[in-house]
Every structure is written in C-alpha cells, then in structure tokens.
Amino acid sequence: MFPKLEGEIGPRMLFRGKERLIWSLNNYLGLANHPEIRKADADAAAQFGMAYPMGARMMSGQTIYHEQLENELAAFVGREAAYLLNYGYQGMVSVINSLVDRKDVIVYDSEAHACIIDGMRLHFGKRFVYPHNNIENLEIQLRRAKKMTEQTGGGILVITEGVYGMSGDLGKLKEITDLKEKYNFRLLVDDAHGFGTMGASGAGTDEHFGVQDKVDLYFGTFAKSMAGIGGFIAGSKPVIKYLMYNMRSQIFAKSLPMPMVVGALKRLEMLRNEPQHREKLWTIVHALQEGLKAKGLDIGHTESPVTPVMLYGGVGEATQITFDLRENYNIFCSIVTYPVVPKGVILLRLIPTAVHTLEDVEYTINAFAEVKAKLEQRKYSTEMADINQK
C-alpha cells in the first residue's frame, strides 16, 4: 500500500530502486512530461509564482486567465458556460450539494464514483439507486422520483458517469437521455475518464454518443487526460452562474493558482489541436485489449481506454500476484479486491497511454497470460508464498 513511484512520469519509472513498466497512471495523452507542457508550467510559475491570485474567486481571486480557460472549456465541450473547480473530487461533492434541496430527488447509478456518493450524503432529500446501467430499473426509480416530486414541488437530478473508472464501460447516455421528456429530469454526467479520450474531438462521452445537447451538466477533470490539477463543470449560463454564487467549496476556498490555470490552457490547446496524441492512445488501447482477449483473459465490457483484467481468487492470491508482477515481471499496475469488487474476484486495472509502445503491450500481454496460468495451477497459494517468506 502507498507505493512510491520515482523518476520522470512515464511508462517506465522506479519502484523500490528498480525500473518497472507502469500501467497505473491516468496520463492518457502522455502530456505529463511533454516538453511544451513542462515549459508552459515552468514559465507560468516563474512569472506568477504559486500564490497568485490571492483569495477566493468571488472576492479577490478572479483573473482574465481563469475566465479565458472557462470560456475555452465551455466552447470545447459544446456548452454555454463553464466554471473552474479547484479539485475534481471536491468540486463534484459541492456541485451536487448546490444543485439540490430537500424537495428534490436524486437518482443515480449503483457504481457511481466516491465523490458522487459523498456529494449525495449532503443531500437532505430522497435518493434512489438503480443497478449499474440497468435502464429498465432506472425507469422504475424515475417513476418513484416523479411521484415524490409531484408532492414536494421539487425536481429530479439523474447522475451517471461517462466512463466508469474501474470497469471501463460507458454510462448509457443515449438511453438515459431518451427518458428526459417523459420524466422531466436534469442529467449530470461525471466524465473524468472520458474528457480528452472519448468522442471524435476528445470532447467526451456525450460527444461519443451524440447527446451533448441533452446532457444538462458536464463535469470534467484536469487530473487525467490533461495531467494537471483541477476540474470544471459546464452547462447553461443560468445554471453555471447559480453555481458560481452557491458552491461553497469555491466561494470559501482560494482561487486555483495561476501556473495551474495557464498550464491548463496549454493542455487544452494541445488537446484541441494535436489529435495525434489521442490517436496514439487508441492504437495502444486496441492492441492491448485485443491482445489480452486473444490470450483468453477476461477484460469485461470496457469500451474505453480503461482496461480491467479479471482473475479469480482470494485476497492472499491477489497479494502474491501483485508481488510477482512487480518484483519478477517488473510490471506495476493497480490491483483491486473485495470489497471494491465481489468476493473471489481479483481486478488488475491497466491504464494505457499515448506514450506506451507496442513492445510494452506485447510484453505485458505475455506476462499476464503467464500469471493467469500460474493462478489456475494454484502456484500463488503455495510456491509464491514460500518465495516471499524467504
């Protein structure tokens, strides 16, 4: 737990003093160490320092650069307006808290991210959950919500994700938006993993499905494709203006520092104007996912760069697999066990990036095939344990 990766951010970094092949960084487009990005960050830090601007946006922390970034983000994702968030997690919590009151009802997907769950914990009204991507059950929950709001005079907020960060499958945005006219709800989409990776221009999962005009509020983060800090919420001008005056996490917090804002402007410029990064990412994604499937590995129903590999065993075996991959195969990837996934499931999550190579992919596929064979031969419950103890 709490592993320390050292060295330049990229597909190869040091772990415990030895170089490993890294599949755990959400650096989708490979911008983290791009020389133009590094220069933009350094120049902005030299010009402004980390303190500027001082104070919250509403009081003394507003700049033309913050406004420029918001305008460019809104245009890129096809919305009227956008508002910057200091952190994605904190921002989502505050967005939900600001949008609803005790008269309103939230309907959400059962696999919603922790930031969505924490945001709903601040909600004093009712909330209904539907099983992951189960549209038939969603409609049942919407009927319940509509009946309740007809009595309270409130509204309905449906929350889903564009790309689910563990499984890699997509929220069923087309099917969900098809229900809007019947149930008169607003839709909030958390597209942390989809912004920059999905859609013809990288504008997100709603662009991928062609439903940008039906998604009321679009949430994106800078922490993944843009390899930075912060996030944004985009939507209609009246709603975004309302959030600007009601989001406590932004009203009572210092403005996003200038180097992060100027750096985000450069990242967005590259995301818009240099599609080769996204194209290279998808070349790696397809090679990795198709290769894993060809070797008989279960990658679930992913439709995004997120690549889960499902194996079956206990927590002890998961520990041995982690050790074997990191120490013997020199592969570092995230590993997830119960209670995040059902008992008996071991999930290895791979995050391909534009700076991985096809050689990296081939090596990893072969290594995972060997690990799967060892697990099936029960070597991780006996032999590897003995090796680790020595």
Summary of the structure (lengths in Angstrom):
residues: 390
radius of gyration: 21.9
end to end distance: 20.5
largest distance: 67.0
contacts: 1380
relative contact order: 0.16
helix: 44%
strand: 17%
